[in-house]
Amino acid sequence: MFVLLKQLFSPKNKDILRRVSFTLLALFIFKLGTMIQVPGTESITKNLGFLELMNAMGGGAFKQFSIFALGVSPYISASIVTQLLQMDIVPYFSELAKQGPSGRRKINKINRYMGIAIAFLQGYVFSFAFLPEGSGALEYMRISIILTAGTAFILWLGDQITQKGIGNGISLIIMSGILMTTPTMFINAFNEMVKTTSTQAIVMGIVSFSIFVLVYLAIVIGVIFIQQAERRIPIQYSNKTSSAYESRQNYMPIKVNSAGVMPVIFASMVVAIPSTIAQFLKNDKLMLFVEKYLNYDTVTGFAFYMLMIIFFAYFYTYMQLNPDEMASNFQKQGGYIPGIRPGKETASYIKQILSRLTIIGALFLIIIAGLPIVFSNVSNLSANITIGGTGLLIVVGVALETYSQLESRLLTRNYGGRW
């Protein structure tokens, strides 16, 4: 890493350093936006429940009810919808998925427009839910337009980072939003653990805080390990010669957690639907039912949340990796798995491996998503002090991806400089 930083500040890498500086400037602008509150509104003081993930991804913008309160969640919702439509549900989207880069550009444009529409609907729902009763329709419309404009600006800013900066702009904005709340969390943890009532209390508090930090770091290392872990399936090609030059082994890598963080987001959305409906309708009976049976802090709500994560882990993995399609592609390219017949047996073999890897990935997601819920129930600390969580998974994934892209750019530039 230190070698990478040294290369970054090298005079011949000014272009890459300029890209990094632009990225940091854009993220600073995003931070400023999270602090600008929507005129005529107040900060949300009550517990957000299922909306805590949205608040964390936006750097606390939702609780502040700033102009960036919705963040990029409408765009994520739109992306999820278009991904589902590509599963031979709507032929047009299925065709776009098969068109390669040009199809992806069209889908991305559709995601933008759909995200803006979803932002307006979400803005209206949240303004209706959180503004005082008796507010007029024009007030709801004004808030909705402001929140929609905020989301549109974030999407534009993310595109600028992708084109002129380093990494995926939308992902970096999500990561920076989560990281904004991290220092505050550690400061609050230190203040609550270290009591100044006596010397013994101070010592015990420092020990407790040190253990808290070490556990947090251990979880980060564990997340990195799982995110990088993969199963390599050996592949041979019948049209390749066995010469020393071409005899190197080919592999098809399958990640242990192929679904990434998407199963947790899907599960959170499913669990959030009843609560969103109850808040919009302001139905006390429905709200009571949600709080009693579907809240994360209840046994039934927690169990339902975990089951949804397992279900969507399998659903999303098989949506991304189709064993039958993979086996068919191998056969067309003259490739095969040693000891496995091409065709149905290859598809069955891949399906078996995917099933085993997915259960490991799903269990990992359950642990990461369930840790903050369990921790908040067994500890005496504030609800905003957590261990693990979806946010950590997002941060590690985006950081690894951005680091790989930066390293690749520097290696390409230095390699090219030798010639």
Protein Blocks (a to p, Z undefined) as FASTA:
>chain_A
ZZmmmmmmpmklmmmmmmmmmmmmmmmmmmmmmmmccehiacdfbdekjmmmmmmmnnom
mmnopaklnmmmlmmmmmmmmmmmmnomammlmmmmmnommlmmmmmmmmmmmmmmmmmm
mmmmmmmmmmcehiafklmmmmmmmmmmmmmmmmmmmmmmmmmmgcjfklmmmmmmmmmm
mmmmmmmmmmmmmcckbmklmmmmmmmmmmmmmmmmmmmmmmmmmmmgccddddddfkbc
fbfklmpccdddddfblnlmmlmmmmmmmmmmmmmmmmmnopaklmmmmmmmmgmkbmkl
mmmmmmmmmmmmmmmmmmmmcfklmmmmmmmnopacehiaghjlmmmmmmmmmmmmmmmm
mmmmmmmmmmmmmmmmmpcbdfklcgejjklmmmmmmmmmmmmmmmmmmmmmmmmmmZZ
